[in-house]
Amino acid sequence: MTQARIWRKPDIAAGASAGEAFVANVRAALEQIDANATGAVEGRDPEHLHQLRVGLRRLRSTLRAFHSLLR
């Protein structure tokens, strides 16, 4: 049984553009969602579902924070 994957802070360089920061945050959230999806569906451990939901909230927060930059 695999462990649930917790949030991994994306590595964003000090001089990164807003677009680069957006992509890094979205990628980190999607990786967390993907890493926990199977465990959540199979019901092996409630922590998988919790961490999947954390990934979804972080994705939603990223989209909200960068909304004005998105076309």
HTML snippet that shows the backbone in 3Dmol.js (N, CA, C, O; Angstrom):
<script src="https://3Dmol.org/build/3Dmol-min.js"></script>
<div id="view" style="width:600px;height:400px;position:relative"></div>
<script>
const pdb = `
ATOM      1  N   MET A   1       0.847  -1.182   0.000  1.00  0.00           N
ATOM      2  CA  MET A   1       0.000   0.000   0.000  1.00  0.00           C
ATOM      3  C   MET A   1       0.893   1.246   0.000  1.00  0.00           C
ATOM      4  O   MET A   1       1.834   1.349   0.787  1.00  0.00           O
ATOM      5  N   THR A   2       0.589   2.162  -0.872  1.00  0.00           N
ATOM      6  CA  THR A   2       1.362   3.399  -0.943  1.00  0.00           C
ATOM      7  C   THR A   2       0.805   4.425   0.037  1.00  0.00           C
ATOM      8  O   THR A   2      -0.379   4.421   0.375  1.00  0.00           O
ATOM      9  N   GLN A   3       1.689   5.291   0.474  1.00  0.00           N
ATOM     10  CA  GLN A   3       1.257   6.353   1.371  1.00  0.00           C
ATOM     11  C   GLN A   3       0.665   7.499   0.571  1.00  0.00           C
ATOM     12  O   GLN A   3       1.005   7.709  -0.593  1.00  0.00           O
ATOM     13  N   ALA A   4      -0.222   8.228   1.212  1.00  0.00           N
ATOM     14  CA  ALA A   4      -0.790   9.415   0.582  1.00  0.00           C
ATOM     15  C   ALA A   4       0.321  10.436   0.387  1.00  0.00           C
ATOM     16  O   ALA A   4       1.206  10.573   1.230  1.00  0.00           O
ATOM     17  N   ARG A   5       0.268  11.139  -0.714  1.00  0.00           N
ATOM     18  CA  ARG A   5       1.290  12.143  -1.010  1.00  0.00           C
ATOM     19  C   ARG A   5       0.835  13.504  -0.522  1.00  0.00           C
ATOM     20  O   ARG A   5      -0.238  13.982  -0.891  1.00  0.00           O
ATOM     21  N   ILE A   6       1.658  14.124   0.310  1.00  0.00           N
ATOM     22  CA  ILE A   6       1.323  15.451   0.822  1.00  0.00           C
ATOM     23  C   ILE A   6       1.794  16.521  -0.157  1.00  0.00           C
ATOM     24  O   ILE A   6       2.520  16.238  -1.110  1.00  0.00           O
ATOM     25  N   TRP A   7       1.370  17.746   0.096  1.00  0.00           N
ATOM     26  CA  TRP A   7       1.721  18.880  -0.751  1.00  0.00           C
ATOM     27  C   TRP A   7       3.230  19.082  -0.766  1.00  0.00           C
ATOM     28  O   TRP A   7       3.891  19.054   0.272  1.00  0.00           O
ATOM     29  N   ARG A   8       3.753  19.285  -1.967  1.00  0.00           N
ATOM     30  CA  ARG A   8       5.168  19.614  -2.149  1.00  0.00           C
ATOM     31  C   ARG A   8       5.234  21.024  -2.721  1.00  0.00           C
ATOM     32  O   ARG A   8       4.765  21.292  -3.827  1.00  0.00           O
ATOM     33  N   LYS A   9       5.819  21.899  -1.950  1.00  0.00           N
ATOM     34  CA  LYS A   9       5.938  23.289  -2.371  1.00  0.00           C
ATOM     35  C   LYS A   9       6.717  23.358  -3.688  1.00  0.00           C
ATOM     36  O   LYS A   9       7.818  22.818  -3.791  1.00  0.00           O
ATOM     37  N   PRO A  10       6.140  24.026  -4.695  1.00  0.00           N
ATOM     38  CA  PRO A  10       6.843  24.116  -5.973  1.00  0.00           C
ATOM     39  C   PRO A  10       8.095  24.985  -5.836  1.00  0.00           C
ATOM     40  O   PRO A  10       8.118  25.947  -5.069  1.00  0.00           O
ATOM     41  N   ASP A  11       9.123  24.632  -6.587  1.00  0.00           N
ATOM     42  CA  ASP A  11      10.363  25.394  -6.594  1.00  0.00           C
ATOM     43  C   ASP A  11      10.214  26.530  -7.601  1.00  0.00           C
ATOM     44  O   ASP A  11      10.205  26.306  -8.812  1.00  0.00           O
ATOM     45  N   ILE A  12      10.096  27.749  -7.086  1.00  0.00           N
ATOM     46  CA  ILE A  12       9.910  28.919  -7.941  1.00  0.00           C
ATOM     47  C   ILE A  12      11.093  29.849  -7.712  1.00  0.00           C
ATOM     48  O   ILE A  12      11.326  30.308  -6.594  1.00  0.00           O
ATOM     49  N   ALA A  13      11.840  30.126  -8.781  1.00  0.00           N
ATOM     50  CA  ALA A  13      13.017  30.993  -8.685  1.00  0.00           C
ATOM     51  C   ALA A  13      12.612  32.413  -8.302  1.00  0.00           C
ATOM     52  O   ALA A  13      11.501  32.853  -8.598  1.00  0.00           O
ATOM     53  N   ALA A  14      13.514  33.115  -7.649  1.00  0.00           N
ATOM     54  CA  ALA A  14      13.240  34.480  -7.188  1.00  0.00           C
ATOM     55  C   ALA A  14      12.828  35.406  -8.335  1.00  0.00           C
ATOM     56  O   ALA A  14      11.978  36.274  -8.140  1.00  0.00           O
ATOM     57  N   GLY A  15      13.393  35.246  -9.487  1.00  0.00           N
ATOM     58  CA  GLY A  15      13.070  36.113 -10.621  1.00  0.00           C
ATOM     59  C   GLY A  15      12.039  35.546 -11.576  1.00  0.00           C
ATOM     60  O   GLY A  15      11.928  36.005 -12.713  1.00  0.00           O
ATOM     61  N   ALA A  16      11.294  34.567 -11.134  1.00  0.00           N
ATOM     62  CA  ALA A  16      10.310  33.905 -12.004  1.00  0.00           C
ATOM     63  C   ALA A  16       9.195  34.881 -12.381  1.00  0.00           C
ATOM     64  O   ALA A  16       8.812  35.752 -11.599  1.00  0.00           O
ATOM     65  N   SER A  17       8.693  34.708 -13.588  1.00  0.00           N
ATOM     66  CA  SER A  17       7.554  35.517 -14.031  1.00  0.00           C
ATOM     67  C   SER A  17       6.281  34.992 -13.375  1.00  0.00           C
ATOM     68  O   SER A  17       6.259  33.897 -12.812  1.00  0.00           O
ATOM     69  N   ALA A  18       5.237  35.786 -13.460  1.00  0.00           N
ATOM     70  CA  ALA A  18       3.941  35.355 -12.927  1.00  0.00           C
ATOM     71  C   ALA A  18       3.476  34.088 -13.632  1.00  0.00           C
ATOM     72  O   ALA A  18       2.907  33.193 -13.006  1.00  0.00           O
ATOM     73  N   GLY A  19       3.719  34.016 -14.929  1.00  0.00           N
ATOM     74  CA  GLY A  19       3.329  32.833 -15.689  1.00  0.00           C
ATOM     75  C   GLY A  19       4.063  31.589 -15.221  1.00  0.00           C
ATOM     76  O   GLY A  19       3.466  30.518 -15.115  1.00  0.00           O
ATOM     77  N   GLU A  20       5.350  31.723 -14.941  1.00  0.00           N
ATOM     78  CA  GLU A  20       6.133  30.592 -14.450  1.00  0.00           C
ATOM     79  C   GLU A  20       5.646  30.155 -13.064  1.00  0.00           C
ATOM     80  O   GLU A  20       5.565  28.960 -12.780  1.00  0.00           O
ATOM     81  N   ALA A  21       5.325  31.115 -12.215  1.00  0.00           N
ATOM     82  CA  ALA A  21       4.806  30.800 -10.884  1.00  0.00           C
ATOM     83  C   ALA A  21       3.457  30.102 -10.987  1.00  0.00           C
ATOM     84  O   ALA A  21       3.190  29.147 -10.258  1.00  0.00           O
ATOM     85  N   PHE A  22       2.614  30.577 -11.888  1.00  0.00           N
ATOM     86  CA  PHE A  22       1.307  29.958 -12.106  1.00  0.00           C
ATOM     87  C   PHE A  22       1.465  28.506 -12.535  1.00  0.00           C
ATOM     88  O   PHE A  22       0.838  27.610 -11.969  1.00  0.00           O
ATOM     89  N   VAL A  23       2.303  28.280 -13.535  1.00  0.00           N
ATOM     90  CA  VAL A  23       2.506  26.918 -14.046  1.00  0.00           C
ATOM     91  C   VAL A  23       3.059  26.010 -12.955  1.00  0.00           C
ATOM     92  O   VAL A  23       2.612  24.871 -12.818  1.00  0.00           O
ATOM     93  N   ALA A  24       4.021  26.493 -12.179  1.00  0.00           N
ATOM     94  CA  ALA A  24       4.606  25.676 -11.112  1.00  0.00           C
ATOM     95  C   ALA A  24       3.565  25.293 -10.075  1.00  0.00           C
ATOM     96  O   ALA A  24       3.537  24.149  -9.622  1.00  0.00           O
ATOM     97  N   ASN A  25       2.711  26.228  -9.693  1.00  0.00           N
ATOM     98  CA  ASN A  25       1.669  25.943  -8.702  1.00  0.00           C
ATOM     99  C   ASN A  25       0.614  24.989  -9.246  1.00  0.00           C
ATOM    100  O   ASN A  25       0.182  24.077  -8.541  1.00  0.00           O
ATOM    101  N   VAL A  26       0.201  25.190 -10.480  1.00  0.00           N
ATOM    102  CA  VAL A  26      -0.784  24.288 -11.087  1.00  0.00           C
ATOM    103  C   VAL A  26      -0.197  22.883 -11.210  1.00  0.00           C
ATOM    104  O   VAL A  26      -0.863  21.896 -10.899  1.00  0.00           O
ATOM    105  N   ARG A  27       1.043  22.801 -11.659  1.00  0.00           N
ATOM    106  CA  ARG A  27       1.685  21.493 -11.811  1.00  0.00           C
ATOM    107  C   ARG A  27       1.767  20.770 -10.459  1.00  0.00           C
ATOM    108  O   ARG A  27       1.470  19.579 -10.378  1.00  0.00           O
ATOM    109  N   ALA A  28       2.162  21.475  -9.414  1.00  0.00           N
ATOM    110  CA  ALA A  28       2.268  20.862  -8.084  1.00  0.00           C
ATOM    111  C   ALA A  28       0.911  20.360  -7.599  1.00  0.00           C
ATOM    112  O   ALA A  28       0.812  19.272  -7.032  1.00  0.00           O
ATOM    113  N   ALA A  29      -0.126  21.152  -7.823  1.00  0.00           N
ATOM    114  CA  ALA A  29      -1.471  20.744  -7.392  1.00  0.00           C
ATOM    115  C   ALA A  29      -1.939  19.519  -8.181  1.00  0.00           C
ATOM    116  O   ALA A  29      -2.482  18.578  -7.602  1.00  0.00           O
ATOM    117  N   LEU A  30      -1.729  19.529  -9.491  1.00  0.00           N
ATOM    118  CA  LEU A  30      -2.155  18.389 -10.319  1.00  0.00           C
ATOM    119  C   LEU A  30      -1.383  17.126  -9.971  1.00  0.00           C
ATOM    120  O   LEU A  30      -1.943  16.030  -9.992  1.00  0.00           O
ATOM    121  N   GLU A  31      -0.096  17.271  -9.651  1.00  0.00           N
ATOM    122  CA  GLU A  31       0.694  16.104  -9.257  1.00  0.00           C
ATOM    123  C   GLU A  31       0.170  15.520  -7.950  1.00  0.00           C
ATOM    124  O   GLU A  31       0.110  14.300  -7.797  1.00  0.00           O
ATOM    125  N   GLN A  32      -0.208  16.374  -7.014  1.00  0.00           N
ATOM    126  CA  GLN A  32      -0.754  15.887  -5.746  1.00  0.00           C
ATOM    127  C   GLN A  32      -2.096  15.190  -5.964  1.00  0.00           C
ATOM    128  O   GLN A  32      -2.357  14.136  -5.383  1.00  0.00           O
ATOM    129  N   ILE A  33      -2.933  15.779  -6.793  1.00  0.00           N
ATOM    130  CA  ILE A  33      -4.238  15.173  -7.096  1.00  0.00           C
ATOM    131  C   ILE A  33      -4.038  13.805  -7.735  1.00  0.00           C
ATOM    132  O   ILE A  33      -4.656  12.822  -7.328  1.00  0.00           O
ATOM    133  N   ASP A  34      -3.169  13.753  -8.738  1.00  0.00           N
ATOM    134  CA  ASP A  34      -2.921  12.501  -9.462  1.00  0.00           C
ATOM    135  C   ASP A  34      -2.333  11.429  -8.548  1.00  0.00           C
ATOM    136  O   ASP A  34      -2.723  10.264  -8.627  1.00  0.00           O
ATOM    137  N   ALA A  35      -1.409  11.812  -7.694  1.00  0.00           N
ATOM    138  CA  ALA A  35      -0.745  10.852  -6.810  1.00  0.00           C
ATOM    139  C   ALA A  35      -1.709  10.225  -5.801  1.00  0.00           C
ATOM    140  O   ALA A  35      -1.461   9.121  -5.316  1.00  0.00           O
ATOM    141  N   ASN A  36      -2.794  10.912  -5.485  1.00  0.00           N
ATOM    142  CA  ASN A  36      -3.724  10.415  -4.471  1.00  0.00           C
ATOM    143  C   ASN A  36      -5.038   9.880  -5.035  1.00  0.00           C
ATOM    144  O   ASN A  36      -5.849   9.330  -4.290  1.00  0.00           O
ATOM    145  N   ALA A  37      -5.256  10.032  -6.324  1.00  0.00           N
ATOM    146  CA  ALA A  37      -6.540   9.659  -6.919  1.00  0.00           C
ATOM    147  C   ALA A  37      -6.849   8.168  -6.780  1.00  0.00           C
ATOM    148  O   ALA A  37      -7.950   7.801  -6.370  1.00  0.00           O
ATOM    149  N   THR A  38      -5.908   7.326  -7.110  1.00  0.00           N
ATOM    150  CA  THR A  38      -6.162   5.883  -7.060  1.00  0.00           C
ATOM    151  C   THR A  38      -6.471   5.431  -5.640  1.00  0.00           C
ATOM    152  O   THR A  38      -7.414   4.672  -5.415  1.00  0.00           O
ATOM    153  N   GLY A  39      -5.677   5.895  -4.685  1.00  0.00           N
ATOM    154  CA  GLY A  39      -5.919   5.527  -3.290  1.00  0.00           C
ATOM    155  C   GLY A  39      -7.270   6.009  -2.794  1.00  0.00           C
ATOM    156  O   GLY A  39      -7.933   5.322  -2.016  1.00  0.00           O
ATOM    157  N   ALA A  40      -7.680   7.192  -3.243  1.00  0.00           N
ATOM    158  CA  ALA A  40      -8.983   7.727  -2.837  1.00  0.00           C
ATOM    159  C   ALA A  40     -10.116   6.891  -3.417  1.00  0.00           C
ATOM    160  O   ALA A  40     -11.084   6.584  -2.722  1.00  0.00           O
ATOM    161  N   VAL A  41      -9.997   6.525  -4.685  1.00  0.00           N
ATOM    162  CA  VAL A  41     -11.042   5.733  -5.344  1.00  0.00           C
ATOM    163  C   VAL A  41     -11.137   4.341  -4.725  1.00  0.00           C
ATOM    164  O   VAL A  41     -12.235   3.819  -4.530  1.00  0.00           O
ATOM    165  N   GLU A  42      -9.995   3.746  -4.419  1.00  0.00           N
ATOM    166  CA  GLU A  42      -9.990   2.398  -3.862  1.00  0.00           C
ATOM    167  C   GLU A  42     -10.333   2.381  -2.373  1.00  0.00           C
ATOM    168  O   GLU A  42     -10.598   1.318  -1.813  1.00  0.00           O
ATOM    169  N   GLY A  43     -10.331   3.533  -1.739  1.00  0.00           N
ATOM    170  CA  GLY A  43     -10.708   3.610  -0.340  1.00  0.00           C
ATOM    171  C   GLY A  43      -9.735   2.944   0.606  1.00  0.00           C
ATOM    172  O   GLY A  43     -10.122   2.499   1.687  1.00  0.00           O
ATOM    173  N   ARG A  44      -8.469   2.870   0.210  1.00  0.00           N
ATOM    174  CA  ARG A  44      -7.465   2.191   1.036  1.00  0.00           C
ATOM    175  C   ARG A  44      -7.180   2.931   2.341  1.00  0.00           C
ATOM    176  O   ARG A  44      -6.953   2.315   3.382  1.00  0.00           O
ATOM    177  N   ASP A  45      -7.195   4.246   2.268  1.00  0.00           N
ATOM    178  CA  ASP A  45      -6.817   5.055   3.425  1.00  0.00           C
ATOM    179  C   ASP A  45      -7.488   6.414   3.252  1.00  0.00           C
ATOM    180  O   ASP A  45      -7.336   7.034   2.199  1.00  0.00           O
ATOM    181  N   PRO A  46      -8.217   6.890   4.238  1.00  0.00           N
ATOM    182  CA  PRO A  46      -8.894   8.185   4.101  1.00  0.00           C
ATOM    183  C   PRO A  46      -7.928   9.344   3.856  1.00  0.00           C
ATOM    184  O   PRO A  46      -8.332  10.400   3.369  1.00  0.00           O
ATOM    185  N   GLU A  47      -6.662   9.149   4.191  1.00  0.00           N
ATOM    186  CA  GLU A  47      -5.674  10.214   3.975  1.00  0.00           C
ATOM    187  C   GLU A  47      -5.505  10.508   2.482  1.00  0.00           C
ATOM    188  O   GLU A  47      -5.213  11.642   2.104  1.00  0.00           O
ATOM    189  N   HIS A  48      -5.685   9.496   1.639  1.00  0.00           N
ATOM    190  CA  HIS A  48      -5.608   9.719   0.185  1.00  0.00           C
ATOM    191  C   HIS A  48      -6.689  10.706  -0.254  1.00  0.00           C
ATOM    192  O   HIS A  48      -6.418  11.627  -1.024  1.00  0.00           O
ATOM    193  N   LEU A  49      -7.890  10.517   0.228  1.00  0.00           N
ATOM    194  CA  LEU A  49      -8.979  11.421  -0.116  1.00  0.00           C
ATOM    195  C   LEU A  49      -8.699  12.818   0.426  1.00  0.00           C
ATOM    196  O   LEU A  49      -8.908  13.813  -0.269  1.00  0.00           O
ATOM    197  N   HIS A  50      -8.231  12.889   1.651  1.00  0.00           N
ATOM    198  CA  HIS A  50      -7.913  14.193   2.246  1.00  0.00           C
ATOM    199  C   HIS A  50      -6.866  14.924   1.402  1.00  0.00           C
ATOM    200  O   HIS A  50      -7.035  16.101   1.083  1.00  0.00           O
ATOM    201  N   GLN A  51      -5.795  14.230   1.044  1.00  0.00           N
ATOM    202  CA  GLN A  51      -4.728  14.880   0.276  1.00  0.00           C
ATOM    203  C   GLN A  51      -5.178  15.213  -1.146  1.00  0.00           C
ATOM    204  O   GLN A  51      -4.720  16.206  -1.713  1.00  0.00           O
ATOM    205  N   LEU A  52      -6.051  14.417  -1.725  1.00  0.00           N
ATOM    206  CA  LEU A  52      -6.620  14.758  -3.029  1.00  0.00           C
ATOM    207  C   LEU A  52      -7.399  16.068  -2.923  1.00  0.00           C
ATOM    208  O   LEU A  52      -7.288  16.936  -3.788  1.00  0.00           O
ATOM    209  N   ARG A  53      -8.186  16.204  -1.857  1.00  0.00           N
ATOM    210  CA  ARG A  53      -8.965  17.427  -1.651  1.00  0.00           C
ATOM    211  C   ARG A  53      -8.056  18.623  -1.391  1.00  0.00           C
ATOM    212  O   ARG A  53      -8.362  19.732  -1.830  1.00  0.00           O
ATOM    213  N   VAL A  54      -6.952  18.420  -0.691  1.00  0.00           N
ATOM    214  CA  VAL A  54      -5.983  19.504  -0.480  1.00  0.00           C
ATOM    215  C   VAL A  54      -5.456  19.971  -1.836  1.00  0.00           C
ATOM    216  O   VAL A  54      -5.353  21.173  -2.085  1.00  0.00           O
ATOM    217  N   GLY A  55      -5.125  19.026  -2.704  1.00  0.00           N
ATOM    218  CA  GLY A  55      -4.643  19.379  -4.043  1.00  0.00           C
ATOM    219  C   GLY A  55      -5.680  20.162  -4.829  1.00  0.00           C
ATOM    220  O   GLY A  55      -5.342  21.124  -5.518  1.00  0.00           O
ATOM    221  N   LEU A  56      -6.946  19.755  -4.732  1.00  0.00           N
ATOM    222  CA  LEU A  56      -8.014  20.473  -5.427  1.00  0.00           C
ATOM    223  C   LEU A  56      -8.179  21.896  -4.891  1.00  0.00           C
ATOM    224  O   LEU A  56      -8.371  22.837  -5.662  1.00  0.00           O
ATOM    225  N   ARG A  57      -8.104  22.048  -3.560  1.00  0.00           N
ATOM    226  CA  ARG A  57      -8.214  23.393  -2.974  1.00  0.00           C
ATOM    227  C   ARG A  57      -7.053  24.270  -3.405  1.00  0.00           C
ATOM    228  O   ARG A  57      -7.247  25.451  -3.693  1.00  0.00           O
ATOM    229  N   ARG A  58      -5.865  23.720  -3.454  1.00  0.00           N
ATOM    230  CA  ARG A  58      -4.697  24.507  -3.879  1.00  0.00           C
ATOM    231  C   ARG A  58      -4.806  24.879  -5.357  1.00  0.00           C
ATOM    232  O   ARG A  58      -4.424  25.982  -5.746  1.00  0.00           O
ATOM    233  N   LEU A  59      -5.316  23.984  -6.167  1.00  0.00           N
ATOM    234  CA  LEU A  59      -5.533  24.298  -7.584  1.00  0.00           C
ATOM    235  C   LEU A  59      -6.548  25.420  -7.714  1.00  0.00           C
ATOM    236  O   LEU A  59      -6.327  26.374  -8.459  1.00  0.00           O
ATOM    237  N   ARG A  60      -7.650  25.313  -7.000  1.00  0.00           N
ATOM    238  CA  ARG A  60      -8.681  26.346  -7.038  1.00  0.00           C
ATOM    239  C   ARG A  60      -8.135  27.685  -6.544  1.00  0.00           C
ATOM    240  O   ARG A  60      -8.447  28.729  -7.119  1.00  0.00           O
ATOM    241  N   SER A  61      -7.338  27.666  -5.507  1.00  0.00           N
ATOM    242  CA  SER A  61      -6.745  28.901  -4.979  1.00  0.00           C
ATOM    243  C   SER A  61      -5.783  29.522  -5.980  1.00  0.00           C
ATOM    244  O   SER A  61      -5.738  30.744  -6.128  1.00  0.00           O
ATOM    245  N   THR A  62      -5.020  28.694  -6.659  1.00  0.00           N
ATOM    246  CA  THR A  62      -4.091  29.196  -7.675  1.00  0.00           C
ATOM    247  C   THR A  62      -4.859  29.847  -8.817  1.00  0.00           C
ATOM    248  O   THR A  62      -4.497  30.934  -9.268  1.00  0.00           O
ATOM    249  N   LEU A  63      -5.904  29.196  -9.282  1.00  0.00           N
ATOM    250  CA  LEU A  63      -6.712  29.774 -10.367  1.00  0.00           C
ATOM    251  C   LEU A  63      -7.335  31.096  -9.935  1.00  0.00           C
ATOM    252  O   LEU A  63      -7.403  32.039 -10.723  1.00  0.00           O
ATOM    253  N   ARG A  64      -7.782  31.165  -8.707  1.00  0.00           N
ATOM    254  CA  ARG A  64      -8.369  32.395  -8.185  1.00  0.00           C
ATOM    255  C   ARG A  64      -7.319  33.504  -8.064  1.00  0.00           C
ATOM    256  O   ARG A  64      -7.584  34.650  -8.427  1.00  0.00           O
ATOM    257  N   ALA A  65      -6.133  33.167  -7.556  1.00  0.00           N
ATOM    258  CA  ALA A  65      -5.072  34.157  -7.340  1.00  0.00           C
ATOM    259  C   ALA A  65      -4.549  34.723  -8.658  1.00  0.00           C
ATOM    260  O   ALA A  65      -4.182  35.896  -8.725  1.00  0.00           O
ATOM    261  N   PHE A  66      -4.513  33.904  -9.699  1.00  0.00           N
ATOM    262  CA  PHE A  66      -3.968  34.345 -10.975  1.00  0.00           C
ATOM    263  C   PHE A  66      -5.053  34.696 -11.981  1.00  0.00           C
ATOM    264  O   PHE A  66      -4.763  34.891 -13.162  1.00  0.00           O
ATOM    265  N   HIS A  67      -6.285  34.778 -11.532  1.00  0.00           N
ATOM    266  CA  HIS A  67      -7.425  35.004 -12.426  1.00  0.00           C
ATOM    267  C   HIS A  67      -7.223  36.202 -13.340  1.00  0.00           C
ATOM    268  O   HIS A  67      -7.506  36.117 -14.536  1.00  0.00           O
ATOM    269  N   SER A  68      -6.746  37.303 -12.809  1.00  0.00           N
ATOM    270  CA  SER A  68      -6.612  38.521 -13.625  1.00  0.00           C
ATOM    271  C   SER A  68      -5.537  38.386 -14.702  1.00  0.00           C
ATOM    272  O   SER A  68      -5.522  39.156 -15.662  1.00  0.00           O
ATOM    273  N   LEU A  69      -4.645  37.421 -14.549  1.00  0.00           N
ATOM    274  CA  LEU A  69      -3.586  37.211 -15.544  1.00  0.00           C
ATOM    275  C   LEU A  69      -3.991  36.229 -16.632  1.00  0.00           C
ATOM    276  O   LEU A  69      -3.338  36.141 -17.672  1.00  0.00           O
ATOM    277  N   LEU A  70      -5.065  35.494 -16.393  1.00  0.00           N
ATOM    278  CA  LEU A  70      -5.486  34.478 -17.363  1.00  0.00           C
ATOM    279  C   LEU A  70      -6.403  35.075 -18.418  1.00  0.00           C
ATOM    280  O   LEU A  70      -7.217  35.952 -18.130  1.00  0.00           O
ATOM    281  N   ARG A  71      -6.264  34.602 -19.602  1.00  0.00           N
ATOM    282  CA  ARG A  71      -7.133  35.073 -20.691  1.00  0.00           C
ATOM    283  C   ARG A  71      -8.306  34.145 -20.826  1.00  0.00           C
ATOM    284  O   ARG A  71      -9.164  34.355 -21.683  1.00  0.00           O
TER     285      ARG A  71
END
`;
const viewer = $3Dmol.createViewer("view");
viewer.addModel(pdb, "pdb");
viewer.setStyle({}, {cartoon: {color: "spectrum"}});
viewer.zoomTo();
viewer.render();
</script>
